């Protein structure tokens, strides 16, 4: 039986293809983002800080920063990548100093609670043991009133809202694991330490909320295990992905970005895209000019009371007529109109199946599975191809 982690589940949600490459195909790369490297070093320092405190030794800030620097030097390697333009390793190293200094000033001498464990492996199960998971709790602590705290250190440059924290899955799953291991555990608080902001976010989950989370997580695992296709899903995270050469959405960018200018401009794909974009821009200009000319032509006909205008080799015929139009879906008056037709028993005679809404209802599981499967049998699967054109972002 496979063992899942929050990280695995999030990878699948963010990009099914990356999940497949990493966890099913087990393709390992020797690269590491500098953000992840920074996070690992900061976690190691805070682990030492609390482990020493448990043993009765209060480390000074200078000792912890010296330990951080030693870890940085020892673990730095050539495979570490820096994606953000204009940033160097020293920028990230210095940011770690600032995070640790702020945290130390806020929490020393670290007596607010009792540390029970650091970097604690917590295995647990969901759905009656049908699925197994595990995770590492950065620090588990308890206050004198018997409240347990699941502490998590974040070194990211993004500070989420309280609403996002209350919807976070990771620490809530760890709460399930803690309460499975120790039945005496009652009140649990989830606390995220956002070190870049010297800020804490705290959340609490009721038994009902944990039950809903367990069901939702089990459904997600069922979806992963049944998956046959693993499409790529583009997002801002693509810039930090270690598999650009294996991704159909990114591998062309990866292949041509290192080419010299003369080879880049002659690369077949680049030539096609450049010409396509050029013609698309011209088509847009033509469309805009055509709209202006149409407006001018209609005004000319109205002012001169004409229905046909002749050019050198063409003529244009303008036909004006009044057409009845009812309010469309979600437009003012639509609901009142539908109610009137319904009361008169006429709605069924004029209703039209909204197939777009039908696809959405079936694919997004708005209905029960048996009924959705029955409806699906009336449909067919057709391959569609759509071409989009957009400007590359500066960083690409």
N, C-alpha and C positions, 0 to 999 in steps of 0.2 A: 504494500500500500504506500503510495507516494506521500511524502511529508511536504506540506506547503508552508509558505511564509507570507507575511503581509507584503514584502517586497516583490515576491513572485506574482501575487494577485494584482498588485498595482502595475507591474510591467505588462501583464496581459491587458488590463484595462486601457493603459496608455498606448500600447502598440502590440497587437497580437503577433506580428512578425518577429519583433525583438524577443518576445517571450519564447517563441519556437526556437529561434537561433540560440538563445542563451540556455534555456532549461530543457528543451527536448533534444535539440541537436548537440547541445553542450559544446558550442564553439567558444573557446576562450581566447581572449586577446590580451596582449601584454600592456595595454594602455589603461590609464587611470586618470580621471578628471581631477584637476587640482582642488576642486571644491570637496570631492570625496576624500582626498588625501588630507586636506585641512581638517575636515570633520573627524577623521580617525585619530589624528594627533590630539585634538582638543579632548575627545572622549577619553583617550588614554591618560591624559593629565588629570582630568577630573576623577577618573577611577582611582588613580594613585592618591589623590587628595583625600577622598573619603575612606579608602582602605587604611591609610595611615592614621586618619582620625579615629577610626574604630579601634586601632591598636594603641591609642593614647598619644599619638604624635601629631601636633599641629604644624603642618608645613608652612613655611613663609611663602609669600608671593614670589620672592626672588628664587627660592628653591624650585617652585613649580614652573616658573618661566625658563629656568635653566634646564629643567627636565624636558620641557616642550622643545627647546632649541636642539637638545641632544637627539630627541626622537625625530625631529625634522631632518637633521643631517644624516642620521642613520638610515632612514627609510626612503629618502628622496631617490628617484631613479629616472632613467631617460624616457621611460614610457609615460610619464605624467604629462598631460596635455592642458594647455591654457587656451580656452576658446575666446574669452572676452578680449576684444581688441584694446590695446593700450595697457593691459595689465601684465605684471610680471610676477615671478614667484615671490619676490620680496613683498609685494602688495598683500598677497594672501598670508604670508608668514606674519607680517605686522598686524593684520586683522585678527589673527589668533591671539597675539599678545594683548590686544585691546579687549577681546572677549573675555579672556581669562582674568584680566585685571579687574574688569567691571564685575564679573561674577564673584571674585574674591572679596571685593569691597562690600558687596551686598550680603554675602552669606557667612563670611568668617565671623566667629570661630566655629561655624558649622555645628551648632548645638540646637538648632530649631527642631530637629527630629532625630530619630535613631536610624542609622543606616543598617538595613537587614542584609542587603546583598548589592553588589555592583556587577554589571555585565552578566546578569543572571539569565541562564538558559531556562526557558519555560515551555515545556511541551504540553500540549492539550489536544482535546478532540472536540469535534462538532457533530451534531445530528446523530446522537446516540452512539458515537464512536465510528461512524461511517467515514469521516474525514479526519486526518491528523494534521496538526499544524505545530509550529514552534516559532519562538522569537527570543530576542535578547532584550531584557529590561535594563536600561542604562543604570538606574538605581531604584531599588525598592526601599522605602522607609516607612516609619511609623511614628506618630506623635503621641504624647502621653495620654491623650483622650481616646486612643485606640483606633484612630483613623490611619488607614494605609495610603501611601502616596506612590503612584507609579510615575517616576520622573523620567523625562526624555529631553536630551540636549539637542538643540537645533542650531546649526551654524549658517543656515541659509540666509540670503539677503532679502527674503520675502517674509513679511509678517502677515499671517492670515487673520481673518476676522474671528470674533468669538463664535459666530455661526459656523464657520468652517471647522473650528476646533471641536465644537459640539457634534459635528458630523464625522469627525475623524475615526477611522476604523482601527488603526493600529493599536493604540493604547487600550481601547475598549476590548479588543480581542485578548490582550494581555490580562485584563481584569478577569475575563472568563477563565483564563488559565490559572490565575492566582486563586480564584475561588474554587476551582476544581481541586487544586492541590491542598488547600487549607480551608476546611469547612467553617472554621471559626472566624474567618475574615468577614467583617461586616461592611462598614463604611469605607469606600475607596474613592479617592480623588485622583484624577488624571491631570498631570501638570507638565506643560511644555515650557522649557527654558529657552527662549529665543535670545541667544547670546549676543547677536549683532545689535540687538535693540535694548539689551539690558531689561528684558520684559518677560513676564510669565503669563501664560494663559492656563486657566484651570477649568476642568469640566467634570461633570458627574453623570453617571449613567444608572438609570433605574433597572430593576430586574426585567421589566417589560421591554425596555429599549435593548437590553442585551439579548433577550430572546429573539427580537426582530433582527438584530445584527447577525445572530447565529444562523437564522434561516436564510437571510440574504447572502451571507458568505457561502453557505452550503450550496445555494443555487448557482453562485458564480463558479464554484469549483466543479459542479456538475457540467456547466457550460464549457469550461476549459477542457474537461476530460472527454467531452463529446465532440469537440471542435475538430474539423477536418481541414478547414481553410484558415489561414493566418495572414490576413491582409495587413499591409503597412498602414499606419495611421500617422499622418504628418502633424507635427505640433512644434512648439518652441523647443521641446526636449530633443528634437532631431540633431541640433547642433552639438549635443553631448553624447550622441550615440556612437558606440564602437563598431557598428556594422554598416557604415555607409556604402561600402563596396558590394554588399550583398542585398541591398534594398533597391527595388525598382524605382522608388521615388527619389533616391539620392545618389545612386551609383554613377549616373552620367555626370552629375556635378563633381563627384569625387574623382572621376576619371579624367576630366578635362581641366580641373582647376590648376593642376601643376604644369600644364602644357605651356610652352613659350608662345608669345602672341601670334606668330605666323602660323604655327600648327593649330592653335586654338581656333583662329578665324577660318581655317580650312577644314576643320573637323566636320564630317557630314551632318551630325545632329545639330551642331552649332549653326551651320549654314542654313539648315531647314528652319530652325526656330527663328533665326534673325530675319529671314525672308518672310516667314509667316507673320511675325510681329509687325514688320514693316507694312505688309499689305493690310493687316488688320487695322492699323492706325489710319491708313488711307481710306479703308472702308468706313471707318468711323467719321472721318472728315466728310466723305461723300454723303453719308447718311444725314449728317447735320446740315450740310448745304442743301440736300434734297428737301428736307423738312422746311427750310426757310423759303425755298423756291415754291414749294407747294402752297405755303401760306400766302406768298405774294400772288400766286396764280389765282387762288380763291378770292382774294381781295380784288384783284383786277376784274374777274368775272362779275363779282357782285356790283362793283362800281359802274361797270359798263353794261350790265344786264345781259351777259353772254353765257351760253352753255357750251360753246365750242370755240377754241382758240387755235389758230393755225400758225405753225412755224415754218421753217424752210423746207423740211422734209417730213415733218410729223404734225399731228394735230392732237390736241387734248380735249376730251369731252368731260365736262363737269356735271354730275347729276346730284341734285340735292333732294332729299326726301326726309320726312319725319318718321322715326321708328320708335315704337313703344319699347321702353326698357324698364324693368323692375329692379329694385335694389338687390345687389348681389349679397353673397354670404358675408355676415358681419357688418354690413352697411346699415345706416339708420333706416328704420322702417321695416327691415326684413323680418324681424321676429313678430311684429304686429301683423304683417301680411300673412305669414305662415299660420299664425293662430286663427286668423279669419278664415283661411282656406280649410284648416282643420275642423273648425266648428261647422263649416258648411259641408264637410265630407268630401271635399274636392282635392285635398292635398296629395293623396295618392295618385291622382290623375295627372298631376303636373310635376311630381317629384322626379329627381334625376339622381342616379347613383353616383356619388362622389368617389371615383375609383382611387384617387390619391389618398383620401381619408381611409378607405378600406384597406389599402396596403399598409398604411401606418398602424391601423388597429390590429392587424394580424401580426405584423413583424415586431411591434413593440409590446405584444402580449397584453393588450387591453382586455381581451376576452379569455375565457377558459380554453385550455389547450385542445380539448376535443372539438369544440366548435370551430376554433381557428384552423385546425387541420382539415375539418370538413370544408370550410370556405376555401382553403388553399387548393383543394382538388379541382376547383373551377378555373384556376389560373394556370398560366404557363410561364416558364422561365425563359426570358429572352436576353441575349447579350446586347448591351448598349455601349456605345463609345462616345464620349463627350470630350471635346478639346477646349481647354481653358488657356488663356494667355495672361500672364501677369509679369510685372517687373520683378527682377530679383532684388532681395533686400541687400543693402550695402554690405552687410557682414558676409554675405555669400559670394 
